[in-house]
Amino acid sequence: MERTIGVDLAVEPRTTAAAEIHWNRDGAEAKLPRLGCKDEYLLDLLSGLASGERAGIDCPFGWPTAFVEAIAAHTGHQPWPGNTGRAEHYARLRLRTTDRVADAVVRPLRGRGPLSVSMDKLGATAARWAYLADQLASVNRPVDRTGSGQVVEVYPAGARAVWGLGDPRSTQALLQAAPWLRFEPGAQQAYENEHAFDALIAALVARAAALGLTSPPRNEQEEQAAAVEGWIHLPEPDGLAGLNPSGGRQPKLTEDQAALAQRL
């Protein structure tokens, strides 16, 4: 059995959720989500990843390099490092390389792309992640920001758009697209919580990353940027079907899924 973890990270524990999926040759089972995740729980969860296990974190792993350079210059009373036009300079301060790549894919599908980690309240969540990543590094579990290690940066809203799940969040729509996914008793209802659902999508994307069904940096320039700023692993459009561990065999429905099917 293999395991993937998903974390919908927020500034406060009360809106932070974690999901866990167990994979075997017959399918995958989503365990009951964990809500109200504190730092100590997340650190235990991520530092406890076994060989071959993956975790997807819904949070930017870094800030735009241009933004960091500009703040450093301002702090040291150095000239503001912007010699391009205002619009281009502002865009470089606002979005990371990976945000611009993801925006080109996701915006046509849902009308908007990733939020700015430097000019939106998302930056406060990134600060929490920076603390967690530092703590993981202190126990010899460093996080590779490119996603080539066990922990990858994910974007659940973008993944839902790419997979055709759209809005609103729905476990029913997910089961229709991924009939091989099972929920342990009581879990399907628990995943109707928006934070838990995004954590579940994060865990699915973590599995896609493990199977090579996400988009890594495409060239040396993007790899260099990703190593500092982080990299969003968007799944391939048909990647959800590719996660089916049973190779297309129909799994046995759980009681929750059977009851749902009868209502449809």
N, C-alpha and C positions, 0 to 999 in steps of 0.2 A: 504494500500500500504506500502511496505517495501522498504528500500533503502540500497544499498551497494556502497562503494566508493573504488576506486583504485588509487594509486599514484605511478607513475614511477619517483622515486626521483633521482636527479642528483646533482652535486655540484653547478651548476649554474641554476638559474630559467629558462633560455631560453630553456633548454633541460629537464625541469621537467613538467610532464603532469599529469592531474587528470581526472578520468572518474567517471561517476555516472550511476548506473542502478536502475531503478524502477521496482519492482516486484509486480505482483498481480496474482490472481488465473488463469488468461488466458495466462500469459506469462511474458516476461520481456522486457523492453525498455531501450536501451542505449541512454542517452542524449548526446548532443554535448560535446566533450571533452574540457577541459580547458588547454591551452598551456601557457608556460612562467609563471609558478606558483611561486610566491614569498613566502617568509616565512609567511608573514601576512595572505595571502590567505589560506595557508595550515593550519595554526593554527586556523583560523576561521572555516574551513571545519571540522577539526578533533575534535575541542572542541564543535562543534555543533551537533555531532552525537546524535540522539535520542535513547531512550531505544529500544533495539532489532536491531539497525543498526550496521553494521560492516564496517571496512575499512581494506584494504590490502595494505601494504607498500612494495615496491620493494627496500629494502635496509637492510643490516644487522643491527640488533638491538644492537649488542655488538661486542667485540673482543675476540679472544681466551684467556681463563684464563691464560694459560701458557705464552702467549705473554705479558699480562698485568703484571704478576708477574716478568717476566724477565726484563721488562723496569723499574719497580719499584726498583728492586734490583740494576740495573745498575745506576739509578739515585742516589740511596743512597750509592753507592760504596760498595755494598754487593756482595758476591760471586754469579756468574751467576748460576741460579737454573736449571742446566741441568746435570744430572748424568747418563743419558742413552746414547746410541749410537747416533752419529751425525744425522743419517737419521731419527730416531724416534723422537729425540728432535726437529729437524727442522720441521717435520710434525706437532708436537703439537703446535709449535709457529705459524704455517701457517694456520691451519684449526681449526675451532670450532668443537665441537661434532656434531652439526647439519649439518655442511658442509660435514663431513665424512659420515653421514647417507644418506644425499641427493646424494652425489657423487656415492654411491653404487647403487642407483636407476637410476640416470639420465645418468651417463657416458655410460652404455651399450646402451642407446637409442640415444644419440646425440654425443658420442665420447669425451665429456668433461663434467666436473662438475662445481660446484660453484667456483667463483673467491675467492682469499684470501683477507679478509678484513684487514689483518695486513701487507701483503707484496705486495699489488697491489694498484693502484690509487683508488680502491673502498673505501679505508679507508677514503679518503677525503669526500665521500658521507656519510659515516657512521658518520663522525664528524658533518655534517650538521644535520643528524637525531638526534644525541645526544643532540644538541642544541634545536631542536624542541620538543623532548621528555621532556627535562627539563622545557621548557616553558609550556607544557601541564600539567606537574606535579604541576607547580606553581599556576595553576588555578583549582586545584583539579580534573584533568583529567589524572592521572598517567597511563602509558602504562605498562601492564604486558608483560614482554619479552617472556613469554612462549606462548603467544597468546590466553590465556584463557579469556581475556577481549574483548573489542570491537575492538581492533586494533591488526592485525596479521602481522607477517613478511612473505612475499611471494617471490617466485622465478619464474617469468613469463616464462623464457626460459625453466626451468624444468617442469613447468605446461604444457606448449605447447607440450613438448616431451612426458609426461605421457599421455596426452589426444590424442596423435597421430596427432597433428596439424603441428608439425615440423616447418621447415624453407622453404621459407621466410615467414614472417608474412603476413597473408592474411585474410581479412574479409570474403572473399568468402568461404575459407576452414572452417572458424569458423561457418558460417551460415549452411554449409552442415552438420557439426557435431552437431549444436545446432539450428535446424530450428524454435524453439520456441522463439529465440531471435529476437527482432525487433530493428530498429534504427529510431530515430526521423528524420524528413526530414533534409537531408544534413549531418547527422552524419556518415553514413557509409563511405563516401569519406574522411571525416576528420580523421577517424580511420585508414586510410592507412598510416598516420604518425607513424613511429616506436615507438615513445615515447607514443603517445596516445594509440596505440594498446596494448603495454605492460601494460599501466594503466587499460585498459579494461579487460585484462586477470587477473590483480590483483583484480579488482572488482568481477570477477567471482569466483576467489579462496576465496575471503572474504565470499561470499555466501556459498561456499562449507564448509568452516570452521564453519559457523553458523549452518549448517545442520549436522555436524559431519562427513563430507566426506573428511577430510584431515588427515594427519598423525601426531598426537601429540607425545610428548615424551613417550617412551614405558616402562620406568622403573624409579626407584628413582634416579639412577645416571644421567640419561638423563634429568630428571626434575630439578635436582640441577644445572646441567650445563646450561640448557635453561633459568633458572631464572636470570643468570648472562650474558650469551653470546647471548641470543636470540635463537629462534627456527623457522626454515623454515617449513611452513605448505604446504607440497606437497599434491595435490589432489589425490584421489584414481583413478586408471585407468579408471573406468567406471563412475567416479563422475560427468562428464559433463552431461550425460544423466540424472543423479539423480537430477540435478538442475532444470529440467523442472517443473515449478509450475503448469502446466495444466494437469499433470498426463498422458501425451502421446497424448492429444487432439491436433490436428493441429491448430495453431493460424492463424488468418487472416493475409495475407501478406501485408506489407506496400507497398507504391508505389515504393520505392527503391528496395525492395526485388522482387516485381513482374517484374520490369524492368530487374533486374539481371537474373531472371529465364528465361525470354524470350531470353536473349542473350546466354544462355547455350545450 
